[in-house]
Amino acid sequence: MTLPRRRFLQLASSAALLPAAPTVVRAQSGYPNRPVRVIVGQAAGSSSDITARLIGQWLSERLGQQFIIEARPGATGNIATDFVARAPGDGYTLLLLNAQNTINATLYDKLGFDFLRDIAPVAGIDRVTLVMEVNPSFPAQTVAEFIAYAKANPGKVNMASAGIGGPQHAAGEMFKYLAGVDMVHVPYRGSTPAITDLLGGQVQVMFDVTPTAVPQIKNGKLRALGVSTTTRIPALPDVPPIADTVKGYEASAWIGIGAPRETPPEIVAVLNKEINAAILDEKIKQRLADLGAETLPQMPPAAFAKYVADDVAKWAKVIKAAGMKPE
């Protein structure tokens, strides 16, 4: 998701408004004693980029060295991941992780790295809910009614996404797989053209992230049928979870931090401690909420690694069942 330039500048500059935090005691190794790079696989202005800058600002203040955000977009994040996987495991090159990484782990047969083997999960930051939304003219008011219609009209419902292999596409394929419905996937190059065609009725349904979905739903231009998390969300309190109708359904676009696999545990522990402190800070929480995100629960490195591995396993089942292939 890429934000309008004015909105991006407002959110990015807001990091400077965070209160100065005292520098904490560094690890016995003296880490960090020079600037640290955080590699982001998405473009400048994306929610991933802004989140990286917020956390980078916090870490810079807490650890006394600059955390430099470096965008290396391309190949749905694989360029950035490959770069970090080959970097020295010394704590001075980190990776902004997100759900695209766990999808890519199965979607791509041949990569120059093994995501679960080569990237050590450090800490989780936030997650963004997706919303199952339809054009108001679509003859379904609930998820159950949508499933009934789709089963009565196999192959006649067009499902938009921001591109093949992205979280929106994967969330839609999971719905198809668990609900047992046949929909035609129509990929676009980004959310904006997909939403435009959904508003125009050229496609009928989309699983979209809350920052772009909520405004269209609240102004009545689109109808929300369900949210992808297992509980209701504050932004759409009247919209039930898809899982209330489709057992086992859960999907979200999450963000965290990773490092090369050989990064020393004591360095990972320092970063984990400070990132967990950041997501408890009320100003950080509000900045993330402005992006439509909610903070993940605090997790030690091992628990976050399990969270990531479980996400890989979940998407692997969907990708294989759906026969998803990269562009």
C-alpha positions as CSV (number, residue, x, y, z in Angstrom):
1,M,0.0,0.0,0.0
2,T,1.5,3.4,-1.1
3,L,0.1,6.5,0.6
4,P,-0.5,9.9,-1.1
5,R,2.6,12.1,-0.9
6,R,1.0,14.7,1.5
7,R,-0.2,11.9,3.9
8,F,3.2,10.2,3.7
9,L,5.0,13.4,4.6
10,Q,2.7,14.0,7.5
11,L,3.2,10.6,9.0
12,A,6.9,10.3,8.3
13,S,7.6,13.7,9.8
14,S,5.5,12.8,12.9
15,A,8.3,10.5,14.0
16,A,10.2,13.7,14.9
17,L,7.5,14.5,17.3
18,L,8.1,11.4,19.4
19,P,9.6,12.3,22.8
20,A,13.3,11.9,23.2
21,A,14.0,8.6,24.9
22,P,17.0,8.0,27.2
23,T,19.7,5.9,25.7
24,V,19.8,2.5,27.3
25,V,22.8,0.5,28.3
26,R,24.2,-1.3,25.3
27,A,25.0,-5.0,25.1
28,Q,28.3,-6.2,26.5
29,S,29.6,-6.3,22.9
30,G,29.1,-2.6,22.6
31,Y,26.3,-3.0,20.0
32,P,25.6,-0.8,18.2
33,N,28.8,1.2,17.8
34,R,28.1,2.5,14.3
35,P,25.0,3.2,12.1
36,V,22.6,0.3,11.4
37,R,20.8,-0.2,8.0
38,V,17.2,-1.3,7.9
39,I,16.4,-2.6,4.4
40,V,12.8,-2.3,3.2
41,G,11.5,-4.2,0.3
42,Q,8.6,-1.8,-0.5
43,A,8.7,1.6,-2.0
44,A,9.1,4.9,-0.2
45,G,5.7,6.1,1.0
46,S,4.4,2.6,1.7
47,S,3.1,1.6,5.1
48,S,6.2,-0.6,5.5
49,D,8.5,2.3,4.8
50,I,6.7,4.6,7.2
51,T,6.7,1.9,9.9
52,A,10.4,1.3,9.4
53,R,11.1,5.0,9.9
54,L,9.0,5.2,13.1
55,I,10.8,2.2,14.6
56,G,14.2,3.4,13.3
57,Q,13.7,6.8,15.0
58,W,12.9,5.0,18.3
59,L,15.9,2.7,18.1
60,S,18.2,5.6,17.2
61,E,17.2,7.4,20.3
62,R,17.2,4.4,22.6
63,L,20.5,2.9,21.4
64,G,22.5,6.0,20.5
65,Q,23.3,5.2,16.9
66,Q,21.5,6.1,13.7
67,F,19.2,3.4,12.2
68,I,19.1,4.3,8.5
69,I,16.1,3.2,6.4
70,E,17.0,2.0,2.9
71,A,14.4,1.1,0.4
72,R,15.2,-1.7,-2.1
73,P,11.9,-2.4,-3.7
74,G,11.3,-4.9,-6.5
75,A,10.3,-8.6,-7.0
76,T,7.6,-8.4,-4.3
77,G,10.3,-7.9,-1.6
78,N,12.7,-10.6,-2.7
79,I,15.4,-8.2,-3.7
80,A,15.6,-6.8,-0.2
81,T,15.4,-10.2,1.4
82,D,18.1,-11.6,-0.7
83,F,20.4,-8.6,0.1
84,V,19.9,-9.1,3.9
85,A,20.2,-12.9,3.7
86,R,23.7,-12.4,2.2
87,A,24.8,-9.6,4.6
88,P,27.1,-10.3,7.5
89,G,25.3,-11.4,10.7
90,D,26.6,-8.6,12.8
91,G,23.5,-6.7,13.6
92,Y,24.3,-3.8,11.3
93,T,21.9,-4.9,8.4
94,L,18.3,-5.6,9.3
95,L,15.2,-6.4,7.2
96,L,11.7,-5.0,7.5
97,L,9.6,-8.2,7.4
98,N,6.0,-8.5,6.3
99,A,3.4,-11.0,5.2
100,Q,4.7,-10.8,1.7
101,N,7.9,-12.6,2.9
102,T,5.9,-15.6,4.2
103,I,3.8,-15.8,1.0
104,N,6.9,-15.6,-1.2
105,A,8.5,-18.5,0.7
106,T,6.1,-20.9,-1.1
107,L,5.0,-18.8,-4.1
108,Y,8.5,-18.8,-5.6
109,D,10.2,-22.1,-6.4
110,K,13.7,-20.8,-7.0
111,L,15.1,-18.0,-4.9
112,G,18.7,-17.3,-3.9
113,F,17.8,-17.7,-0.3
114,D,15.7,-19.8,2.0
115,F,13.6,-17.4,4.0
116,L,13.1,-19.5,7.1
117,R,16.7,-20.7,7.2
118,D,18.5,-17.4,6.3
119,I,16.5,-14.8,8.1
120,A,16.3,-14.7,11.9
121,P,13.0,-13.1,13.1
122,V,13.8,-10.4,15.7
123,A,10.5,-8.8,16.8
124,G,6.9,-8.2,15.6
125,I,5.5,-4.7,15.2
126,D,2.0,-4.5,13.9
127,R,-0.7,-6.0,11.7
128,V,-3.3,-4.6,9.3
129,T,-6.7,-6.3,8.9
130,L,-8.2,-7.0,5.5
131,V,-11.8,-6.4,4.7
132,M,-14.0,-8.5,2.4
133,E,-15.8,-5.8,0.4
134,V,-18.3,-5.8,-2.5
135,N,-19.9,-3.3,-4.8
136,P,-23.2,-2.2,-3.3
137,S,-25.1,-3.6,-6.3
138,F,-23.9,-7.1,-5.5
139,P,-26.8,-9.3,-4.3
140,A,-25.3,-10.3,-0.9
141,Q,-25.5,-8.6,2.5
142,T,-23.5,-11.2,4.4
143,V,-20.6,-13.7,3.9
144,A,-23.1,-16.6,4.0
145,E,-25.2,-15.0,1.3
146,F,-22.0,-14.3,-0.8
147,I,-21.0,-18.0,-0.6
148,A,-24.5,-19.1,-1.6
149,Y,-24.4,-16.8,-4.6
150,A,-20.9,-17.8,-5.7
151,K,-21.8,-21.5,-5.5
152,A,-24.9,-20.9,-7.5
153,N,-22.9,-18.9,-10.1
154,P,-19.5,-20.6,-10.3
155,G,-16.8,-18.7,-12.2
156,K,-19.1,-15.6,-12.6
157,V,-17.8,-13.6,-9.6
158,N,-14.7,-11.5,-10.3
159,M,-12.2,-11.0,-7.4
160,A,-9.9,-8.0,-7.6
161,S,-6.4,-7.8,-6.0
162,A,-3.5,-5.4,-6.0
163,G,-1.4,-8.0,-7.8
164,I,-0.6,-11.7,-8.1
165,G,0.9,-13.1,-5.0
166,G,0.2,-10.2,-2.7
167,P,-1.6,-10.4,0.7
168,Q,-4.9,-9.3,-0.9
169,H,-4.7,-12.1,-3.6
170,A,-3.6,-14.7,-1.0
171,A,-6.4,-13.7,1.4
172,G,-8.9,-14.1,-1.5
173,E,-7.5,-17.5,-2.4
174,M,-7.8,-18.6,1.2
175,F,-11.4,-17.7,1.2
176,K,-12.0,-19.6,-2.1
177,Y,-10.2,-22.6,-0.6
178,L,-12.0,-22.7,2.8
179,A,-15.4,-21.7,1.5
180,G,-15.3,-23.9,-1.5
181,V,-16.2,-21.3,-4.0
182,D,-15.1,-20.6,-7.6
183,M,-14.1,-17.0,-8.3
184,V,-12.1,-15.5,-11.1
185,H,-9.0,-13.6,-9.9
186,V,-8.4,-10.3,-11.6
187,P,-5.0,-8.9,-10.7
188,Y,-4.2,-5.2,-11.0
189,R,-1.0,-3.2,-10.6
190,G,-1.8,-1.7,-7.2
191,S,-4.8,-1.1,-5.0
192,T,-6.0,2.1,-6.7
193,P,-7.0,0.7,-10.1
194,A,-8.5,-2.4,-8.4
195,I,-10.7,-0.2,-6.2
196,T,-11.6,1.9,-9.2
197,D,-13.0,-1.1,-11.0
198,L,-14.7,-2.4,-7.9
199,L,-16.5,0.9,-7.5
200,G,-17.4,0.8,-11.2
201,G,-18.8,-2.7,-11.0
202,Q,-16.3,-4.3,-13.4
203,V,-15.3,-6.7,-10.5
204,Q,-17.5,-7.7,-7.6
205,V,-15.3,-8.4,-4.6
206,M,-12.0,-7.5,-3.1
207,F,-10.1,-8.4,0.1
208,D,-8.5,-5.0,0.8
209,V,-6.5,-3.6,3.7
210,T,-8.3,-1.3,6.1
211,P,-6.5,2.0,5.3
212,T,-8.0,2.0,1.8
213,A,-11.1,0.0,2.5
214,V,-12.6,1.8,5.5
215,P,-13.1,5.3,3.9
216,Q,-14.9,3.7,0.9
217,I,-17.1,1.6,3.3
218,K,-17.9,4.5,5.6
219,N,-19.0,6.8,2.7
220,G,-21.3,4.0,1.4
221,K,-19.4,3.4,-1.9
222,L,-18.6,-0.2,-0.9
223,R,-20.2,-2.7,1.4
224,A,-18.2,-4.7,4.0
225,L,-19.2,-8.3,4.5
226,G,-16.5,-9.4,6.9
227,V,-13.1,-8.7,8.4
228,S,-10.1,-11.1,8.1
229,T,-9.2,-11.2,11.8
230,T,-11.0,-13.5,14.3
231,T,-12.4,-10.6,16.2
232,R,-14.2,-7.4,15.2
233,I,-12.1,-4.3,14.7
234,P,-12.7,-0.8,16.2
235,A,-12.7,0.9,12.7
236,L,-15.7,-1.3,11.6
237,P,-17.4,-2.5,14.8
238,D,-20.5,-3.7,13.0
239,V,-18.7,-5.9,10.6
240,P,-18.3,-9.6,11.8
241,P,-15.2,-11.7,11.2
242,I,-15.3,-13.9,8.1
243,A,-14.3,-16.7,10.5
244,D,-17.8,-16.6,12.0
245,T,-19.0,-18.1,8.7
246,V,-15.9,-19.7,7.3
247,K,-14.2,-21.8,10.0
248,G,-10.5,-21.3,10.3
249,Y,-10.3,-18.2,8.2
250,E,-7.7,-15.6,9.4
251,A,-5.4,-13.4,7.4
252,S,-3.6,-10.2,8.1
253,A,-0.8,-8.0,6.6
254,W,1.8,-7.8,9.4
255,I,5.1,-6.1,9.9
256,G,8.2,-7.0,11.9
257,I,12.0,-6.9,11.9
258,G,14.5,-9.7,10.9
259,A,18.2,-10.1,10.6
260,P,20.7,-12.4,8.9
261,R,20.7,-15.9,10.4
262,E,24.1,-15.7,12.0
263,T,23.3,-12.5,14.0
264,P,24.4,-13.2,17.7
265,P,21.5,-13.9,20.1
266,E,22.6,-11.1,22.4
267,I,22.2,-8.6,19.6
268,V,18.8,-10.0,18.6
269,A,17.8,-9.7,22.3
270,V,18.8,-6.1,22.5
271,L,16.7,-5.2,19.4
272,N,13.8,-7.4,20.5
273,K,13.7,-5.6,23.9
274,E,13.7,-2.1,22.4
275,I,11.1,-2.9,19.6
276,N,8.8,-4.4,22.3
277,A,9.2,-1.2,24.3
278,A,8.4,0.8,21.2
279,I,5.1,-0.9,20.5
280,L,4.0,-0.2,24.1
281,D,4.6,3.5,23.6
282,E,1.3,5.4,23.2
283,K,2.6,7.8,20.6
284,I,4.0,4.9,18.5
285,K,0.7,3.1,18.8
286,Q,-1.1,6.2,17.6
287,R,1.2,6.7,14.6
288,L,0.6,3.0,13.6
289,A,-3.1,3.5,14.1
290,D,-2.9,6.3,11.6
291,L,-1.7,3.7,9.1
292,G,-4.7,1.5,9.9
293,A,-2.6,-0.9,12.0
294,E,-2.7,-2.3,15.5
295,T,0.4,-3.4,17.4
296,L,1.2,-7.1,17.7
297,P,1.5,-8.6,21.2
298,Q,5.0,-8.4,22.6
299,M,6.9,-11.5,21.8
300,P,10.4,-12.8,22.5
301,P,12.5,-13.8,19.4
302,A,11.5,-17.5,19.7
303,A,7.8,-16.7,19.9
304,F,8.0,-14.3,16.9
305,A,9.9,-16.9,14.9
306,K,7.1,-19.4,15.6
307,Y,4.6,-16.7,14.5
308,V,6.5,-16.3,11.2
309,A,6.9,-20.0,10.6
310,D,3.2,-20.6,11.3
311,D,2.4,-17.9,8.7
312,V,4.6,-19.6,6.1
313,A,2.8,-22.9,6.7
314,K,-0.6,-21.3,6.5
315,W,0.1,-19.6,3.2
316,A,1.8,-22.7,1.8
317,K,-1.4,-24.7,2.1
318,V,-3.4,-21.9,0.3
319,I,-0.8,-21.4,-2.4
320,K,-0.5,-25.0,-3.2
321,A,-4.3,-25.6,-3.1
322,A,-4.9,-22.6,-5.4
323,G,-2.1,-23.3,-7.7
324,M,-0.9,-19.7,-7.3
325,K,2.1,-18.8,-9.6
326,P,4.2,-15.6,-9.6
327,E,3.9,-13.1,-12.4
